[in-house]
Amino acid sequence: MDIVISFVSLLSGLSIFMVGIKQMSSGLEKISTSRMQKGLSKVSNNRFVSFGFGTFITAIMQSSTLVTVMTISFLNANLLTLFQGIAIILGANIGTTLTAVISSFATVDYAIFLSLFVLVGILIDMFTKKESIKRISSIFIGFGLIFIGLNLASEAFKTNEMKEFIGNIFTNINFPILLIFISMILTAIVHSSTLIVGLSIILVSTQTIPLEYALFIVLGAEIGTTTTGVIASLSLNANAKRLAFVQFIFNVFGTILFTTILLIFKEPILNVLTSLSLNFQVAFFQVFFNVSTALLALIFIKQLEKLANIVVKDNKSQTIKSRNLIYINENLLSTPAFAITALNKEIERMFDLTKNNLSNALKILIDNEIHLIDSVIQNESLIDDINQGIALYLAQLSNQPMTYSLELSIGKMYHLINDLERIADHAHNFAIIKQDLLNDGTDFSKTAKDDISVMGKKILNMFDLAFDIYENKRTDLLKDLSKLENEIDEQKLVYETNHVTRLRMGECQLEHSKYFFDFTSQLERIGDHLVNIGYTIINMVGNEPDAN
């Protein structure tokens, strides 16, 4: 019966430990969202910058598996290069060791007092109304749960029956390669090297298994943790597969190297490790393994990139890009901060396509560049697809737990993409207007085209200004945007009055009127949409505040 209770204690403790890890990392992610987004935008071809970012983000999220999947997703979306992705993954190998160090403290004497962080977190949550401080409470609660979980798991090995049972299992396994293989399989199943390393720390600290067994368990976990990335990359592009291959081969090579070193120099290595406190021996080994292999690989990062390009070939049958979304995918939904970054890239693409369509539509009307009509019609369909794809993705993303600022960003994006889609509709209508004029065998007069050209140029200036405001949060330019929109409203009235005068004087044909008034009205509505886009940086729906 004692051994059954011990197993219940072990499984319950490990479950609480994983909940604590998730709770703490979730809290850290929420208070570090803006820093993580800025960090991603600064990731460059400087290996040390990307390496440092990988280390930082993994230390925050406490999951190298999650960071690996996220990086593979970003690589698939062309938000990162393969070189940058490899550097981030190498950094992640170091960042993940922080959990092992924290876990080691849970096995020292009086570590149970660190469990009081749960109480501190609960008190903060109960007596604080400020959202920013409430986020800290989840970090404290998670931190305390880590120690509660590991302490409970350690209690399982205080009975001789449990220690002998587990010890006998490992004694029968006593073969390094088999230990590595079992650890690798278990890590792949639970999707967490953190759990396996934490368990090995408990087994050593309670003297249930010899230290050397635990070292091979750690090495197996390093390979097992790569399986999630490999699986995630299977349905993605060649670069995503290359990154998963690099991580796998890098960890396999590191494991082979250290296994060989351990087998040859077992006694001196164990002597060094046993000179440390029993509680920190496994964690120190993992830190040393990950830091030394990552730094070694960092030197040969270009060679790793070349090897990946040789082994994983481009898929010749794969279409170059989807006609829908190219920067975002479902793998990013679990990290809303990074999903927002990818969405901004998709929206930037939508901006470019919409402006290009609007510019071409004006060329069709004013400069008679008829060959652009088909392009405008096709691109309008593409913009509609992007709008629908982003809207669906935003709906999925809104179901994820996130900060209020991210929720606000999602709301703004809904309104922004709808405004862009409406502008694209107007550009499409302009192409249709030109087609109708051609079918009627007529065209605008030179004076009418000059009026249209003035309004069109002002609209394109507004478009650039609205994009600058949105992209760079330039609230100081909002007045300039509103001023341009007012000028377009005034020009619309003036030009329509002038057109009526030209009709009276016989300079324009009556058949042109419906097209001219339709065109000026649509240009004026485009100005309204551009104002909405600019003002989304200060309110969700993009409404311009009253002058009063």
C-alpha positions in Angstrom: 0.0 0.0 0.0 2.9 2.4 0.8 4.3 2.1 -2.7 0.9 2.9 -4.2 0.7 6.0 -2.0 4.2 6.9 -3.1 3.3 6.7 -6.8 0.3 8.9 -6.2 2.5 11.4 -4.4 5.0 11.2 -7.3 2.5 11.7 -10.1 0.6 14.4 -8.1 3.8 16.3 -7.4 5.0 16.2 -11.0 1.5 17.4 -12.2 1.6 20.3 -9.8 5.2 21.0 -10.9 4.1 21.3 -14.6 1.1 23.5 -13.6 3.5 25.7 -11.7 5.9 26.0 -14.7 3.0 26.9 -17.0 1.5 29.4 -14.6 4.8 31.1 -14.0 5.8 31.3 -17.7 2.3 32.6 -18.6 2.7 35.4 -16.1 6.2 36.2 -17.3 5.0 36.2 -20.9 2.2 38.7 -20.1 4.4 41.3 -18.5 7.1 40.9 -21.1 5.0 40.9 -24.2 6.2 44.3 -25.5 9.8 43.5 -24.9 9.5 40.2 -26.7 7.8 41.9 -29.7 10.6 44.5 -29.8 13.2 41.8 -29.5 11.8 39.9 -32.5 11.9 43.1 -34.6 15.6 43.5 -33.7 16.6 40.0 -34.5 19.2 40.3 -37.3 21.8 38.3 -39.1 24.1 39.1 -36.1 24.3 35.6 -34.6 24.9 37.0 -31.1 21.7 39.2 -31.2 19.6 36.2 -32.3 21.3 33.9 -29.9 20.7 36.3 -27.0 17.0 36.7 -28.0 16.6 32.9 -28.0 18.1 32.6 -24.6 15.9 35.4 -23.2 12.6 34.3 -24.7 13.1 30.7 -23.5 14.0 31.8 -20.0 10.7 33.8 -20.0 8.5 31.1 -21.5 10.3 28.2 -19.6 9.8 26.0 -22.6 12.4 25.3 -25.3 9.7 23.2 -27.1 7.4 26.1 -27.4 10.1 28.5 -28.6 11.2 25.9 -31.1 7.7 25.5 -32.6 7.3 29.3 -32.6 10.6 29.8 -34.4 9.8 27.2 -37.0 6.5 28.9 -37.6 8.2 32.2 -38.0 10.7 30.7 -40.4 7.8 29.2 -42.4 6.2 32.6 -42.6 9.4 34.2 -43.8 9.6 36.4 -40.7 13.1 34.9 -40.0 15.9 33.6 -42.0 17.3 30.1 -41.5 20.5 31.7 -40.1 18.5 33.7 -37.5 16.4 30.7 -36.7 19.4 28.5 -35.9 20.9 31.1 -33.7 17.6 31.5 -31.8 17.4 27.7 -31.3 20.9 27.6 -29.9 20.1 30.3 -27.5 16.9 28.4 -26.4 19.1 25.5 -25.4 20.7 27.8 -22.8 17.5 29.5 -21.7 15.8 26.2 -20.9 18.5 25.4 -18.2 17.0 28.0 -15.9 14.2 25.6 -15.0 16.7 22.9 -13.9 18.4 25.4 -11.6 15.1 26.4 -10.1 14.1 22.8 -9.7 17.4 22.1 -7.8 16.5 24.7 -5.2 13.2 22.8 -4.6 15.2 19.8 -3.3 17.3 21.6 -0.7 16.4 21.7 3.1 13.6 24.1 4.0 12.7 24.6 0.4 9.1 24.0 1.5 9.1 27.6 2.8 9.5 28.8 -0.8 6.0 27.3 -1.4 4.7 30.4 0.5 5.1 32.3 -2.8 1.7 30.8 -3.6 0.2 32.6 -0.6 1.9 35.8 -1.6 0.5 35.6 -5.1 -3.0 34.9 -3.9 -2.9 37.9 -1.5 -1.7 40.1 -4.3 -4.5 38.9 -6.5 -7.1 39.4 -3.7 -6.1 42.9 -2.6 -4.9 44.5 -5.8 -7.2 46.0 -8.5 -4.4 47.1 -10.8 -4.2 44.7 -13.7 -0.4 45.2 -14.1 0.2 44.1 -10.5 -2.3 41.3 -10.7 -0.1 39.8 -13.5 2.7 39.5 -11.0 0.5 37.3 -8.8 0.4 34.5 -11.3 4.2 34.5 -11.4 4.4 34.1 -7.7 1.7 31.4 -7.6 3.5 29.5 -10.4 6.9 29.8 -8.7 5.4 28.5 -5.4 3.7 25.6 -7.1 7.0 24.5 -8.6 8.4 24.0 -5.1 5.1 22.4 -3.8 5.1 20.0 -6.7 8.8 18.9 -6.5 8.6 18.7 -2.7 5.5 16.4 -3.0 7.3 14.3 -5.6 10.4 14.0 -3.4 8.2 12.7 -0.6 7.4 9.7 -2.7 11.0 8.5 -2.3 11.2 8.7 1.5 9.9 5.2 1.7 12.4 2.4 1.3 10.0 0.4 -0.8 9.7 3.1 -3.4 13.4 3.8 -3.5 14.2 0.1 -3.9 11.5 -0.4 -6.6 12.7 2.4 -8.8 16.4 1.7 -8.0 16.0 -1.9 -9.1 14.4 -0.8 -12.4 17.4 1.4 -13.2 19.9 -1.2 -12.0 18.4 -3.7 -14.5 18.5 -1.0 -17.3 22.2 -0.1 -16.4 23.3 0.5 -19.9 24.0 4.1 -21.1 22.6 3.9 -24.6 19.4 2.3 -23.3 19.0 5.0 -20.6 19.4 7.7 -23.3 16.9 6.0 -25.5 14.2 5.5 -22.8 14.7 9.1 -21.7 14.4 10.3 -25.3 11.1 8.4 -25.8 9.6 9.6 -22.5 10.5 13.2 -23.3 8.9 12.9 -26.7 5.7 11.5 -25.2 5.3 14.1 -22.5 6.6 17.0 -24.7 8.7 18.3 -21.9 12.4 17.8 -21.2 11.8 20.0 -18.1 9.7 17.3 -16.5 12.3 14.5 -17.2 15.2 16.6 -16.0 13.2 17.7 -12.9 12.5 14.0 -12.2 16.1 13.0 -12.5 17.1 15.8 -10.1 14.7 14.3 -7.5 16.0 10.8 -8.1 19.6 11.9 -7.5 18.8 14.2 -4.5 16.9 11.4 -2.8 19.8 9.0 -3.6 17.4 6.7 -5.5 19.7 6.3 -8.5 23.4 6.9 -9.0 24.4 10.3 -10.5 25.8 8.7 -13.7 22.3 7.3 -14.6 20.8 10.8 -14.3 23.4 12.2 -16.6 22.4 9.9 -19.4 18.8 10.6 -18.7 19.5 14.3 -19.3 21.3 13.6 -22.5 18.3 11.5 -23.8 15.9 14.4 -22.9 18.0 16.7 -25.0 17.2 14.6 -28.1 13.6 13.9 -27.1 12.7 17.5 -26.9 13.5 18.0 -30.6 10.7 15.7 -31.7 8.0 18.3 -31.3 9.9 20.6 -33.7 10.4 17.9 -36.2 6.7 17.0 -36.2 5.7 20.7 -36.4 7.9 21.2 -39.5 6.5 18.2 -41.5 3.7 20.2 -43.1 5.7 23.4 -43.5 8.2 24.7 -46.1 11.8 23.6 -46.7 13.4 26.2 -44.4 11.2 25.1 -41.5 12.2 21.5 -42.0 15.9 22.6 -42.2 15.7 24.3 -38.8 14.1 21.2 -37.2 16.8 19.1 -38.8 19.6 21.4 -37.5 18.1 21.3 -33.9 17.8 17.5 -34.1 21.3 16.8 -35.5 22.9 19.4 -33.2 21.4 17.7 -30.1 22.2 14.2 -31.4 25.8 15.3 -32.0 26.1 16.9 -28.6 24.7 13.8 -26.9 27.1 11.5 -28.8 30.0 13.7 -27.9 29.2 13.9 -24.2 28.3 10.2 -24.0 31.7 9.4 -25.4 33.4 11.8 -22.9 31.4 10.4 -20.0 32.3 6.8 -20.9 36.0 7.7 -21.2 36.4 10.1 -18.3 33.6 8.9 -16.1 35.6 9.0 -12.8 37.0 12.5 -13.0 33.7 13.9 -14.2 31.8 12.3 -11.4 34.4 13.5 -8.9 33.9 17.1 -10.1 30.1 16.8 -9.9 30.0 15.1 -6.6 32.1 17.9 -5.1 28.9 20.0 -5.5 25.8 19.8 -3.3 23.8 16.7 -4.1 20.8 18.9 -5.1 22.7 20.8 -7.8 24.7 18.1 -9.6 22.3 17.3 -12.3 21.4 20.9 -13.0 25.1 21.9 -13.2 25.7 19.1 -15.8 22.7 20.2 -17.9 23.9 23.9 -17.8 27.4 22.9 -18.8 26.2 20.6 -21.6 23.8 23.1 -23.1 26.1 26.1 -22.8 29.2 24.4 -24.1 27.5 22.7 -27.1 25.5 25.8 -28.0 28.6 28.0 -28.0 30.4 25.5 -30.0 27.6 25.3 -32.6 27.4 29.1 -32.6 30.9 29.2 -34.1 29.9 26.8 -36.9 26.4 28.2 -37.5 27.1 28.9 -41.2 28.3 25.4 -41.7 25.1 24.1 -40.0 23.1 26.2 -42.4 24.9 24.8 -45.4 24.5 21.3 -44.2 20.7 21.8 -43.7 20.5 23.2 -47.3 22.3 20.2 -48.7 20.2 17.6 -46.7 16.8 19.2 -47.1 16.0 20.2 -50.7 13.4 22.7 -51.8 10.2 21.0 -52.8 9.9 21.6 -56.5 6.2 20.7 -56.6 5.4 23.1 -53.8 3.7 26.3 -54.8 5.8 29.4 -54.1 3.2 31.2 -52.0 -0.4 30.9 -51.0 -2.8 33.4 -52.5 -4.1 33.9 -49.0 -1.9 34.3 -45.9 1.9 34.0 -46.1 3.0 35.3 -42.7 0.7 33.7 -40.1 -0.3 30.1 -39.3 -2.0 28.2 -36.5 1.2 27.3 -34.7 1.5 31.0 -33.6 -1.9 31.0 -31.9 -0.4 29.7 -28.6 1.8 32.8 -28.4 -0.5 35.8 -29.0 2.3 38.4 -28.8 4.1 36.9 -31.7 0.9 36.2 -33.6 0.2 39.9 -33.5 3.7 40.6 -34.9 3.0 38.2 -37.8 -0.4 39.8 -38.3 1.2 43.2 -38.6 3.4 41.8 -41.4 0.3 40.5 -43.2 -1.5 43.8 -42.8 1.5 45.6 -44.2 1.3 43.3 -47.2 -2.4 44.2 -47.5 -1.5 47.9 -47.3 1.0 47.5 -50.2 -1.5 45.5 -52.4 -4.3 48.0 -51.8 -2.2 51.1 -52.5 -0.8 49.4 -55.7 -4.3 48.7 -56.8 -5.5 52.2 -56.1 -2.5 53.7 -57.9 -3.1 51.4 -61.0 -6.8 52.2 -61.0 -6.0 55.9 -61.2 -3.6 55.3 -64.0 -6.3 53.4 -65.9 -8.7 56.3 -65.6 -6.4 59.2 -66.1 -3.6 57.9 -68.3 -5.6 55.3 -70.2 -3.4 52.4 -69.1 -6.0 49.9 -70.1 -3.6 46.9 -69.7 -3.8 47.3 -65.9 -7.5 46.5 -65.7 -7.1 42.8 -65.4 -4.4 43.2 -62.8 -6.6 45.4 -60.6 -9.5 43.0 -60.8 -7.3 40.0 -59.9 -5.6 41.8 -57.0 -9.0 42.9 -55.6 -9.9 39.2 -55.3 -6.6 38.5 -53.6 -7.2 41.4 -51.1 -10.6 40.0 -50.4 -9.0 36.6 -49.6 -6.5 38.2 -47.3 -9.2 40.2 -45.5 -11.2 37.1 -44.9 -8.2 35.1 -43.9 -7.0 37.7 -41.4 -10.5 38.1 -40.0 -10.8 34.3 -39.4 -7.3 34.2 -37.8 -8.2 37.2 -35.5 -11.4 35.3 -34.4 -9.2 32.2 -33.5 -6.6 34.4 -31.8 -9.3 36.2 -29.7 -10.0 32.9 -27.9 -6.5 32.7 -26.5 -5.7 34.1 -23.1 -3.9 37.5 -23.5 -3.3 40.9 -22.1 -5.8 43.8 -22.5 -3.4 45.6 -24.9 -3.3 42.6 -27.2 -7.1 42.4 -27.1 -7.3 46.0 -28.1 -4.8 45.4 -31.0 -7.1 42.7 -32.3 -10.1 45.0 -32.2 -8.2 47.7 -34.1 -7.1 45.2 -36.7 -10.7 44.1 -37.4 -11.6 47.7 -38.3 -8.4 48.4 -40.2 -8.6 45.4 -42.6 -12.2 46.3 -43.3 -11.3 49.8 -44.3 -8.5 48.6 -46.5 -10.8 46.1 -48.2 -13.3 48.8 -48.9 -10.6 51.0 -50.4 -9.7 48.0 -52.7 -13.4 47.7 -53.6 -13.4 51.4 -54.8 -10.2 50.8 -56.8 -11.9 47.9 -58.4 -14.9 50.1 -59.2 -12.7 52.6 -60.9 -11.5 49.9 -63.3 -15.1 49.0 -64.0 -16.0 52.7 -64.6 -13.2 52.8 -67.2 -14.5 49.6 -68.8 -18.0 51.2 -69.0 -16.7 54.3 -70.6 -14.8 52.2 -73.2 -18.0 50.2 -73.9 -19.9 53.5 -74.4 -17.1 54.7 -76.8 -16.5 57.8 -74.7 -14.1 59.2 -72.1 -13.7 62.1 -69.7 -12.5 65.5 -71.0 -9.0 66.7 -70.4 -10.3 69.2 -67.8 -12.2 66.5 -66.0 -9.2 64.2 -66.0 -7.1 67.1 -64.5 -9.6 67.5 -61.7 -9.6 63.7 -61.0 -5.8 63.7 -61.1 -5.5 66.4 -58.4 -7.9 64.5 -56.1 -6.2 61.2 -56.9 -2.7 62.5 -56.0 -4.1 63.9 -52.7 -5.7 60.5 -52.0 -2.3 58.7 -52.6 -0.6 61.2 -50.3 -3.3 60.5 -47.6 -2.6 56.7 -48.1 1.1 57.1 -47.4 0.4 59.4 -44.4 -2.2 56.9 -43.0 0.3 54.0 -43.3 3.0 56.1 -41.6 0.7 57.0 -38.7 -0.4 53.4 -38.2 3.0 51.8 -38.7 5.0 54.3 -36.5 2.2 55.4 -34.1 2.6 59.0 -35.3 -0.2 60.8 -33.5 1.4 64.1 -34.4 0.4 63.5 -38.0 -3.3 62.9 -37.4 -4.1 66.6 -37.9 -2.4 66.6 -41.3 -4.4 63.5 -42.2 -7.7 65.2 -41.2 -6.6 68.4 -43.1 -6.1 66.4 -46.3 -9.5 64.7 -45.9 -11.2 68.1 -45.5 -9.4 69.4 -48.6 -10.7 66.4 -50.6 -14.3 67.1 -49.4 -14.0 70.7 -50.5 -12.5 69.7 -53.9 -15.3 67.2 -54.5 -17.9 70.0 -54.2 -15.8 72.4 -56.4 -15.1 69.9 -59.1 -18.7 68.7 -59.3 -19.9 72.3 -59.6 -17.3 72.9 -62.3 -18.5 69.8 -64.1 -22.1 71.1 -64.2 -20.7 74.3 -65.6 -18.9 72.4 -68.4 -22.1 70.6 -69.2 -23.9 73.9 -69.7 -21.1 75.1 -71.9 -21.0 71.9 -73.9 -17.4 71.0 -72.9 -18.5 67.6 -71.4 -21.1 65.1 -72.5 -24.1 64.4 -70.3 -23.3 60.7 -70.4 -20.1 61.4 -68.5 -22.0 62.9 -65.5 -23.0 59.6 -63.8 -19.4 58.4 -64.1 -17.8 61.6 -62.9 -20.0 62.0 -59.9 -19.6 58.4 -59.0 -15.9 58.7 -59.2 -15.6 61.9 -57.1 -17.9 60.4 -54.5 -15.9 57.2 -54.2 -12.6 59.2 -53.9 -14.2 61.1 -51.0 -15.2 57.9 -49.3 -11.7 56.6 -49.7 -10.5 59.7 -47.8 -13.0 58.8 -45.0 -11.6 55.2 -44.8 -8.0 56.5 -44.7 -8.9 58.8 -41.8 -10.4 55.8 -40.0 -7.1 53.9 -40.5 -5.0 56.7 -39.1 -7.2 57.2 -36.0 -7.1 53.5 -35.1 -4.0 54.3 -33.2 -6.0 56.3 -30.6 -9.3 54.4 -30.6 -10.5 51.0 -31.7 -13.0 51.9 -34.4 -10.8 54.7 -36.0 -13.4 57.5 -35.3 -12.1 61.0 -35.6 -12.7 63.0 -32.4 -15.0 65.9 -32.6 -13.3 69.2 -33.1 -15.1 70.6 -30.0 
